[in-house]
């Protein structure tokens, strides 16, 4: 993690879920993302072939980066950019 520029902290979950001294150290963000990812996987998608998992995760990440209202505009801009190449 250090080689990629990330600092890795630890929280002792038997005591607390948020570090009492440095409250920015917690697992709430990743827990929310995993919960959203699991909720987005329908019964049909639970059988995603292994070779398509990365594609699905990239789609989830893309959709998560944009609000639902702006997603349409982003897709239109991408299409226009491709058409003007």
C-alpha positions in Angstrom: 0.0 0.0 0.0 2.8 2.4 0.9 4.4 1.9 -2.6 1.1 3.1 -4.2 1.0 6.2 -2.0 -1.6 4.9 0.5 -1.2 4.9 4.3 -2.7 1.8 5.9 -4.2 2.2 9.3 -5.7 -0.4 11.6 -8.8 -0.4 13.9 -9.2 -2.9 16.6 -12.8 -3.9 16.0 -13.1 -5.8 19.3 -12.8 -2.3 20.9 -14.3 0.2 18.4 -15.1 0.7 14.7 -13.7 4.2 14.6 -10.3 5.2 16.0 -11.1 7.3 19.1 -8.0 9.6 18.5 -8.0 9.9 14.7 -11.7 9.7 13.7 -10.8 9.6 10.0 -9.5 6.0 10.5 -12.5 3.7 10.0 -14.0 1.2 7.7 -17.4 2.9 7.1 -16.5 3.9 3.5 -15.5 0.5 2.3 -18.4 -1.1 4.2 -20.9 1.2 2.4 -19.4 0.5 -1.0 -19.5 -3.3 -0.5 -23.1 -3.0 0.7 -24.0 -1.0 -2.4 -22.2 -3.5 -4.6 -24.0 -6.5 -3.1 -27.4 -4.7 -3.4 -26.8 -3.9 -7.0 -26.2 -7.6 -7.9 -29.5 -9.1 -8.8 -30.2 -12.9 -8.7 -29.4 -13.1 -12.4 -26.1 -11.3 -12.0 -25.0 -13.6 -9.1 -23.9 -16.0 -11.8 -21.5 -13.7 -13.5 -18.8 -15.7 -15.3 -15.3 -15.0 -13.8 -14.1 -13.5 -17.0 -16.8 -10.8 -16.8 -16.4 -9.8 -13.1 -13.9 -7.0 -13.9 -16.3 -5.6 -16.5 -19.2 -5.6 -14.0 -17.0 -4.0 -11.3 -15.9 -1.3 -13.7 -19.5 -0.5 -14.6 -20.4 -0.3 -10.9 -17.5 2.0 -10.3 -18.5 4.2 -13.2 -22.1 4.4 -12.1 -21.1 5.1 -8.5 -18.9 8.1 -9.6 -21.9 10.0 -11.1 -25.3 10.9 -9.8 -28.1 9.1 -11.6 -29.2 12.5 -13.0 -25.8 13.3 -14.5 -25.1 9.8 -15.8 -27.2 10.4 -18.9 -25.2 13.6 -19.7 -21.9 11.9 -19.2 -22.8 9.1 -21.6 -24.0 11.6 -24.2 -20.7 13.5 -23.9 -18.7 10.2 -24.3 -20.7 9.3 -27.4 -20.2 12.8 -28.9 -16.4 12.6 -28.1 -16.2 9.3 -29.9 -18.1 10.6 -32.9 -15.8 13.6 -33.3 -12.6 11.6 -33.5 
